[in-house]
């Protein structure tokens, strides 16, 4: 079911002394799913048409699309692979021709653990394409990298897609980076590229100079994200313990510079009350007009979790001091987490979505905030994107949110916990209450 909520009020009231946040202009909210095991949405906008949007999410792989700027949504059938028991960790993007591409992990759990697939089951990274903008998806998926069921195999986790939407020498290239985890005792970043619109993929290669500790440890290496500059340079970041790590490729993903830490953070793994997991990953974006790079992340250097940004104007050689993105009082004991970044290639604005608890003195209930910078990441305006605070009740709401922006239109995607009707007589009991929501904002007429 897809439910639309028009946002009529101008302000959201909170139960704190913080001033109320304004709504973003032309804001709307949509609920894409019924309550269930719905988490980890990803969202993308067609580079040729800001009215055309695709969202993907799990439990297992699902997709929805809009052709009217998010006013209406339809779900697409047959996206999840039928020959694997579990699929997820979706990432969706568009190539420069307007084709939608999504990647995902898939595996067989074998019933030996409830915490994903660290049990030597077959698993891998896969890609599915839609040549009609998300309405239908090709029946066959394309294999990026896969393992059979056997002892000692790694688990391929958290893939992220990047496409070269420029007019540069590698236009149309598609890139995937992910974390390879070896029996819970080490981790590294692997990378593959496609030069035929996602049909075939290069042999995976390691691009993380330093190996990491197990998944979710403070020394783990995980969370690949990337962005492509106007000359085709691919810029990449990930988390490595108490650092954001950076590398780049100037030859379309054939080779990479040695990866190096660029930003020191408080340790990347942290706990947030009432949420199963909350550590998230760093993000990178680029303004193609100025070549300014933006990196965002969350850490708890001030005693509670905040969102931060740093920028570079020299291709990543040097970076500015961190700027705090969330506008609540410093040291207020309220967490902001699961940030995701989209830099609008047409107006250069940096847009971030994240969960925000500034309105709850108990630091449990979250709204969703859109933060926007139009001055190169020096300052941010915070907007209340969601209408009602929710308590996650220790349910798993994923590892990330999603955001996309083009021509002043901004689309966000996130998971919430909706317990309304959970005890309705005559209805089957629910053990999970996650819903996927989409936010829309339009800054095309100005901030």
Secondary structure, DSSP 8 states (H G I E B T S, - for coil): --EEEE---SEE--SSSS--EE--TT-EEEE-S-SBB-EEEEEEEETTEEEEEEEEEETTTEEEEESSTTSS-EEESS-S-TTSSEEEEEEEEE-TTS-EEEEEEEE--TTS-SSTTTTT--EEEEEEEETTTTSS--SS-EEEEEE-S-TT--EEEEEEEEE--SSSTTTT-EEEEEEEEETTTEEEEEEEEESSTTSS----EE--SS-BBSTTSTTBEEEEEEEE-TTS-EEEEEEETTEEEEEEESSTTS-----EEEEE-S-S----TT-S------EEEEETTTTEEEEEEEE-TTSS-EEEEEEESSTTSS----EE---S-TT-S--EEEEEEEE-TTT--EEEEEEE-TT-TTS-EEEEEEEEESSSSS--EEEE-SSS-EE-TT----S--EEEEETTEEEEEEEEE--TTTT-TTS---S--EEEEEEEEE-TT--
